[in-house]
Amino acid sequence: MVKCPRCGYDNSINAVYCDNCAYRLTDHKGKYVKNTKRVNSWDIGIAKKIVIVLGIIIIAMLLFSFIYNNTQPSHNETLNVITDDGSVHKTASYPYQAVILYEGSWYAEMGNPNYLVKESGYGPKTFTLDCAAWDRVAIDAQKYDYGEGEFKVQLLRNGEVVAENSTTNATGRIVINYNY
């Protein structure tokens, strides 16, 4: 009997390869290979090790991403204001509205002064502004048709008028800047 140097299995005297693990027992001359080093079952190639490590990293990143996304507050929750005493002041998701009251053609830029939205239209129209309750709000509106009717712009916060301006000038322009 010949003992395999890799797995320790007892093979027949004529065996060239181990019957258990297929380790080569003889060299090309037929002499038995002496290997004193025992190789464990985790002896895998570098490429396989890299694939395993990358797989673990990817799984960890996906798990982290899932946990992070499920623990973040919703968009509406981020618009709440937490005061010094720890109480939460809830606001409407988008508390501001711009109301343009004019029977002719007009153009307006409105919203947070850093991110103004441009709109044009004809006749009265109401817009919900993408601003949080604590944002500054700006409205810059102008008649387009040089009409003689009253051109009126209102800023509403949670349904109540907080700023208003009007003109009857043919080239009427109205600017409203509101700080909460």
Rosetta silent file (secondary structure, phi, psi, omega in degrees, C-alpha in Angstrom):
SEQUENCE: MVKCPRCGYDNSINAVYCDNCAYRLTDHKGKYVKNTKRVNSWDIGIAKKIVIVLGIIIIAMLLFSFIYNNTQPSHNETLNVITDDGSVHKTASYPYQAVILYEGSWYAEMGNPNYLVKESGYGPKTFTLDCAAWDRVAIDAQKYDYGEGEFKVQLLRNGEVVAENSTTNATGRIVINYNY
SCORE:     score description
SCORE:     0.000 S_00000001
   1 L     0.000  140.025  178.064    0.000    0.000    0.000 S_00000001
   2 E  -115.944  125.820 -179.466    1.133    3.526   -0.877 S_00000001
   3 E   -85.705  130.894  178.699   -0.103    6.417    1.279 S_00000001
   4 L   -70.737  129.007  179.664   -1.084    9.574   -0.629 S_00000001
   5 L   -70.717  -17.990 -179.619    0.998   12.548    0.571 S_00000001
   6 L   -86.406  -55.424 -173.095   -1.943   14.924   -0.009 S_00000001
   7 L  -108.486  -11.796  178.567   -4.954   13.224    1.562 S_00000001
   8 L    83.916    8.395 -179.219   -3.434   10.240    3.374 S_00000001
   9 L   -72.951  141.271  177.368   -5.497    7.638    1.502 S_00000001
  10 E   -86.854  114.954 -179.371   -3.969    4.124    1.189 S_00000001
  11 E  -104.690  164.146  176.846   -3.662    3.286   -2.508 S_00000001
  12 L   -69.291  159.221 -175.925   -2.596    0.049   -4.209 S_00000001
  13 L   -62.980  -26.356 -177.938    1.095   -0.403   -4.967 S_00000001
  14 L   -92.375    1.017 -175.693    0.517   -0.016   -8.731 S_00000001
  15 L   -70.896  132.183  175.790   -1.472    3.248   -8.495 S_00000001
  16 L   -91.428  -36.546  177.927   -0.102    6.202  -10.457 S_00000001
  17 E  -119.006  150.606  177.918   -2.787    8.605   -9.129 S_00000001
  18 L   -65.573  133.836  179.908   -4.485    8.607   -5.744 S_00000001
  19 L   -71.492  -16.523 -177.795   -7.868    6.858   -5.927 S_00000001
  20 L   -95.120  -47.967 -172.912   -9.313    9.427   -3.491 S_00000001
  21 L  -121.178    2.467  177.051   -8.026   12.848   -4.606 S_00000001
  22 L    66.505   22.527  175.600   -6.329   12.149   -7.986 S_00000001
  23 L   -72.397  138.217 -179.083   -2.944   13.371   -6.749 S_00000001
  24 E   -72.227  121.019 -176.525   -0.059   12.057   -8.891 S_00000001
  25 L   -91.731  -24.285 -178.447    1.763    9.417   -6.851 S_00000001
  26 E  -123.401  154.075  175.571    4.600    8.656   -9.312 S_00000001
  27 L   -86.398 -172.752 -176.288    6.818   10.809  -11.473 S_00000001
  28 L   -68.194  -14.064  178.359    7.414   10.206  -15.201 S_00000001
  29 L   -95.223   -2.903  179.679   10.010    7.500  -14.365 S_00000001
  30 L    92.552    1.572  179.103    7.582    5.547  -12.223 S_00000001
  31 L   -84.242  144.370  179.077    9.173    6.503   -8.907 S_00000001
  32 E   -70.695  137.337 -179.739    6.883    7.508   -6.071 S_00000001
  33 L   -82.769  129.397  177.161    6.812   11.204   -5.321 S_00000001
  34 L   -96.652  118.524  178.284    7.740   12.050   -1.761 S_00000001
  35 L  -130.774  110.421 -178.325    5.792   15.033   -0.539 S_00000001
  36 L   -84.840  -17.809 -179.741    6.041   15.775    3.123 S_00000001
  37 L   -82.325  127.405  177.720    3.808   18.813    2.877 S_00000001
  38 L   -96.450  125.158 -177.507    0.143   18.086    3.386 S_00000001
  39 L   -93.337  129.720 -179.946   -2.082   20.363    1.337 S_00000001
  40 L   -82.825  173.718 -175.139   -5.376   21.334    2.891 S_00000001
  41 L   -74.632   -8.394  179.777   -8.654   21.482    1.017 S_00000001
  42 L   -93.441   14.126  179.006   -8.529   25.307    0.846 S_00000001
  43 L   -81.315   87.837 -179.794   -5.620   25.343   -1.557 S_00000001
  44 L  -117.013  164.047 -177.049   -7.353   27.151   -4.401 S_00000001
  45 L   -69.992  162.425 -179.424   -5.988   29.387   -7.105 S_00000001
  46 H   -60.559  -41.775 -178.199   -5.507   33.146   -6.803 S_00000001
  47 H   -60.582  -41.403  179.360   -8.279   33.869   -9.334 S_00000001
  48 H   -67.148  -37.082  177.602  -10.805   31.935   -7.272 S_00000001
  49 H   -63.607  -42.081  179.296   -9.720   33.768   -4.124 S_00000001
  50 H   -63.067  -42.653  179.770  -10.184   37.116   -5.888 S_00000001
  51 H   -63.384  -41.124  179.695  -13.655   36.107   -7.086 S_00000001
  52 H   -65.078  -45.857 -179.821  -14.645   35.051   -3.559 S_00000001
  53 H   -63.206  -44.338  178.102  -13.370   38.294   -2.003 S_00000001
  54 H   -62.822  -38.968  177.385  -15.109   40.425   -4.670 S_00000001
  55 H   -61.654  -42.439  178.333  -18.318   38.460   -4.132 S_00000001
  56 H   -64.889  -41.595  179.521  -18.182   39.130   -0.391 S_00000001
  57 H   -63.527  -44.088  179.993  -17.527   42.849   -1.013 S_00000001
  58 H   -63.588  -42.872  178.696  -20.451   43.111   -3.457 S_00000001
  59 H   -63.657  -41.198  178.633  -22.807   41.346   -1.054 S_00000001
  60 H   -63.791  -41.046  179.868  -21.682   43.643    1.779 S_00000001
  61 H   -66.265  -41.494  178.129  -22.245   46.749   -0.386 S_00000001
  62 H   -63.909  -41.158  178.552  -25.725   45.588   -1.414 S_00000001
  63 H   -64.871  -44.564  177.435  -26.613   44.867    2.198 S_00000001
  64 H   -60.440  -45.590 -179.665  -25.305   48.270    3.306 S_00000001
  65 H   -60.595  -43.615  179.247  -27.237   50.012    0.513 S_00000001
  66 H   -61.885  -47.310 -179.064  -30.461   48.206    1.452 S_00000001
  67 H   -65.075  -44.007 -179.466  -30.089   49.083    5.141 S_00000001
  68 H   -60.734  -47.483 -177.471  -29.132   52.710    4.384 S_00000001
  69 H   -66.731  -31.005 -178.536  -32.067   53.282    2.013 S_00000001
  70 H   -86.599   -6.815  178.037  -34.573   51.749    4.417 S_00000001
  71 H  -107.238   -1.692  179.846  -33.427   53.806    7.404 S_00000001
  72 L   -82.297  145.333  177.775  -33.502   57.245    5.715 S_00000001
  73 L   -68.621  154.962  178.741  -36.469   59.529    6.394 S_00000001
  74 L   -70.890  168.666  179.762  -38.967   60.061    3.622 S_00000001
  75 H   -59.269  -41.017 -179.386  -38.981   63.290    1.586 S_00000001
  76 H   -66.906  -36.083  178.972  -41.944   64.593    3.570 S_00000001
  77 H   -66.940  -31.356 -178.377  -40.214   63.868    6.895 S_00000001
  78 H   -73.209  -14.387  177.819  -37.146   65.873    5.833 S_00000001
  79 L   -85.608   -3.473  177.181  -39.311   68.966    5.428 S_00000001
  80 L   -78.374  149.570  179.296  -40.141   68.927    9.154 S_00000001
  81 E  -107.147  125.964  176.200  -38.329   71.358   11.407 S_00000001
  82 E   -99.053  121.110 -175.996  -36.930   70.087   14.699 S_00000001
  83 L   -85.126  174.187 -178.479  -36.720   72.925   17.216 S_00000001
  84 L   -59.749  -33.281 -178.480  -34.196   73.409   20.049 S_00000001
  85 L   -83.596    4.711  176.101  -36.509   71.844   22.600 S_00000001
  86 L    90.287   -5.197  178.956  -36.776   68.670   20.472 S_00000001
  87 L   -76.669  151.705 -177.727  -40.346   69.211   19.317 S_00000001
  88 E  -104.705  124.363  176.387  -41.112   68.600   15.665 S_00000001
  89 E   -99.080  105.210 -178.001  -42.856   71.310   13.655 S_00000001
  90 L   -82.038  138.845  177.956  -44.515   69.538   10.745 S_00000001
  91 L  -120.045  166.707  172.197  -45.048   71.458    7.560 S_00000001
  92 L   -68.285  155.488 -178.731  -46.881   70.737    4.388 S_00000001
  93 L   -56.678  -47.609  176.778  -44.728   69.028    1.777 S_00000001
  94 L  -133.650   91.646 -170.829  -44.779   72.111   -0.430 S_00000001
  95 L   -77.200  -14.128 -173.618  -46.375   74.934    1.551 S_00000001
  96 E  -100.952  142.508  173.568  -45.921   77.718   -1.021 S_00000001
  97 E  -135.357  144.213  174.347  -48.086   78.541   -4.021 S_00000001
  98 E  -109.163  131.533 -179.892  -47.806   81.346   -6.547 S_00000001
  99 E  -118.773  123.629  177.002  -51.051   82.713   -7.957 S_00000001
 100 E  -109.924  120.445 -178.295  -51.028   84.811  -11.119 S_00000001
 101 E  -114.953   99.556  179.530  -54.262   86.715  -11.734 S_00000001
 102 L  -160.722  140.096 -177.059  -54.306   88.259  -15.203 S_00000001
 103 L   -90.241    6.822 -179.400  -56.540   87.795  -18.213 S_00000001
 104 L  -119.592 -158.779 -178.036  -53.730   88.182  -20.742 S_00000001
 105 E   -90.078  140.500 -176.716  -50.353   86.671  -21.590 S_00000001
 106 E  -147.590  167.430  176.875  -47.596   86.619  -18.946 S_00000001
 107 E  -139.244  141.533 -178.981  -44.169   85.202  -18.040 S_00000001
 108 E  -147.489  147.777  169.246  -42.838   84.406  -14.542 S_00000001
 109 E  -120.163  129.184 -172.781  -39.800   83.026  -12.745 S_00000001
 110 E  -152.323  157.164  178.324  -40.575   81.711   -9.273 S_00000001
 111 E   123.913 -154.841  175.725  -39.420   79.510   -6.403 S_00000001
 112 L   -64.442  132.105 -176.289  -36.219   79.338   -4.383 S_00000001
 113 L   -56.018  -24.240  178.112  -33.985   82.195   -5.664 S_00000001
 114 L   -82.636  -17.753 -176.167  -31.207   79.685   -6.393 S_00000001
 115 L  -139.562   66.276 -177.825  -33.512   77.400   -8.428 S_00000001
 116 L   -74.018  140.252  176.709  -36.134   79.492  -10.173 S_00000001
 117 E  -100.168  134.060 -178.348  -38.735   77.764  -12.324 S_00000001
 118 E  -101.061  129.570  179.842  -39.722   79.561  -15.546 S_00000001
 119 E  -137.522  148.242  171.142  -43.348   79.532  -16.609 S_00000001
 120 E  -138.035  156.719 -177.910  -45.407   81.377  -19.170 S_00000001
 121 E  -174.069 -170.775 -179.397  -49.090   81.255  -19.822 S_00000001
 122 E  -136.699  128.454  178.462  -52.360   82.969  -20.535 S_00000001
 123 L    85.091  176.155 -177.807  -54.996   83.763  -17.973 S_00000001
 124 L   -64.170  142.771 -179.378  -55.099   83.096  -14.231 S_00000001
 125 E  -155.332  148.264  177.851  -52.997   80.204  -12.963 S_00000001
 126 E  -119.628  135.981 -179.390  -51.814   78.733   -9.645 S_00000001
 127 E  -124.071  136.577  170.308  -48.443   76.988   -9.180 S_00000001
 128 E   -88.043  125.872 -176.718  -47.188   74.873   -6.302 S_00000001
 129 L   -92.965  138.575 -179.356  -43.600   75.908   -5.613 S_00000001
 130 L   -83.217   70.720 -178.661  -40.929   73.328   -4.808 S_00000001
 131 L  -134.832  142.884  174.081  -39.766   75.131   -1.648 S_00000001
 132 L   -79.440  166.945 -175.693  -39.555   74.057    1.963 S_00000001
 133 L   -61.322  -28.268 -176.928  -41.232   76.118    4.678 S_00000001
 134 L   -95.312   -1.311 -179.586  -37.940   77.769    5.679 S_00000001
 135 L   -73.251  152.340  166.533  -36.778   78.619    2.132 S_00000001
 136 L   -74.460  147.083 -179.577  -36.660   82.121    0.715 S_00000001
 137 E  -127.934  136.563  178.966  -39.177   82.510   -2.087 S_00000001
 138 E  -130.411  141.834  174.314  -38.943   84.838   -5.062 S_00000001
 139 E  -132.985  128.349  176.222  -41.423   85.638   -7.824 S_00000001
 140 E  -128.637  105.592 -174.576  -40.562   87.804  -10.823 S_00000001
 141 E  -124.837  150.388 -176.986  -43.547   88.119  -13.179 S_00000001
 142 E  -148.563  146.825  173.551  -44.281   90.346  -16.150 S_00000001
 143 E   -67.715  145.425  177.052  -47.065   91.001  -18.658 S_00000001
 144 L  -107.007  -21.052 -171.863  -46.297   89.730  -22.140 S_00000001
 145 L  -106.061    4.970 -179.908  -49.099   91.340  -24.111 S_00000001
 146 L    54.960   34.086  179.593  -48.821   94.951  -22.886 S_00000001
 147 L   -73.489  168.136 -176.550  -52.485   94.805  -21.861 S_00000001
 148 L  -102.732   -1.779 -179.803  -54.193   97.433  -19.715 S_00000001
 149 L   -75.525  171.368 -179.614  -55.916   95.148  -17.203 S_00000001
 150 L   -73.546  131.733  177.102  -54.787   94.559  -13.652 S_00000001
 151 E  -110.104  114.576 -173.517  -51.821   92.159  -13.312 S_00000001
 152 E  -126.557  136.609  178.431  -51.814   90.661   -9.808 S_00000001
 153 E  -127.280  133.475  177.896  -49.447   88.147   -8.193 S_00000001
 154 E  -123.973  145.951  171.931  -49.978   86.484   -4.822 S_00000001
 155 E  -113.210  121.252  179.794  -47.727   84.259   -2.711 S_00000001
 156 E  -108.292  139.783  173.979  -49.626   81.801   -0.536 S_00000001
 157 E  -123.249  116.746 -175.937  -48.157   79.835    2.359 S_00000001
 158 L    51.988   40.000  174.391  -50.331   76.929    3.491 S_00000001
 159 L    87.732   -6.067 -179.781  -53.276   78.544    1.707 S_00000001
 160 E  -108.004  139.504  179.491  -52.935   82.022    3.232 S_00000001
 161 E   -69.944  122.373  178.403  -51.727   85.082    1.304 S_00000001
 162 E  -111.476  -18.087  176.183  -48.360   86.184    2.748 S_00000001
 163 E  -153.763  145.367 -176.800  -47.306   88.565   -0.047 S_00000001
 164 E  -155.284  145.416  176.575  -49.171   90.289   -2.848 S_00000001
 165 E  -153.845  152.228  179.118  -48.511   92.922   -5.476 S_00000001
 166 E  -148.511  162.151  177.966  -50.357   94.274   -8.526 S_00000001
 167 E  -153.365  154.375  173.554  -49.967   96.725  -11.388 S_00000001
 168 L  -115.932    3.107  178.689  -52.024   98.121  -14.267 S_00000001
 169 L   -60.520  141.646 -178.237  -48.991   99.372  -16.212 S_00000001
 170 L   -62.624  -31.843  177.733  -48.909   98.086  -19.823 S_00000001
 171 L  -107.599   36.761 -171.791  -45.409   96.683  -19.341 S_00000001
 172 L   -53.141  131.071  176.158  -46.231   95.618  -15.785 S_00000001
 173 E  -131.620  135.971 -179.134  -43.582   93.771  -13.865 S_00000001
 174 E  -126.327  132.001  176.298  -43.981   92.454  -10.318 S_00000001
 175 E  -123.053  126.930  175.463  -41.189   91.229   -8.037 S_00000001
 176 E  -123.490  126.450  173.541  -41.914   89.511   -4.719 S_00000001
 177 E  -120.751  124.072 -175.617  -39.162   88.401   -2.333 S_00000001
 178 E  -128.037  127.118  174.433  -40.347   86.580    0.779 S_00000001
 179 L  -115.715  126.787 -179.351  -38.283   85.390    3.739 S_00000001
 180 L   -68.757    0.000    0.000  -40.066   83.288    6.331 S_00000001
